[in-house]
């Protein structure tokens, strides 16, 4: 563990929310990470006690920072860096259960559209070349 503050993208990488710092920075830039209820930038200093909301569609993690680290370690060590909110964890588990029991979307077609099918689709879209 290091000092009192660490960059947000480094911490997300060290806590194993993202596989690389670049992916963490991209998620932060996309607005998927909030610190203390506000959108944050990758270079924002993160300190002990901060509350994060990390959205990794379709799931959302609501966590509190317990320790800061700039180095990525084993998964057992990464879990000690944060504490997950019980309500957020329950909601994520309910969503996971719903996704497991939901029927998976299946394609009933036969494969690639034939030339005739393609022409029919073009006609429906109004893309006629006549």
Secondary structure, DSSP 8 states (H G I E B T S, - for coil): ---SEEEHHHHHHHTTSSSSHHHHHHHHHTT-EEETTEE--TT-EEETT-EEEEEETTEEEEEEE----SS---HHHHHTTEEE-HHHHHHHHHHHHHHHHS------S-SS--HHHHHHHHHHHT----
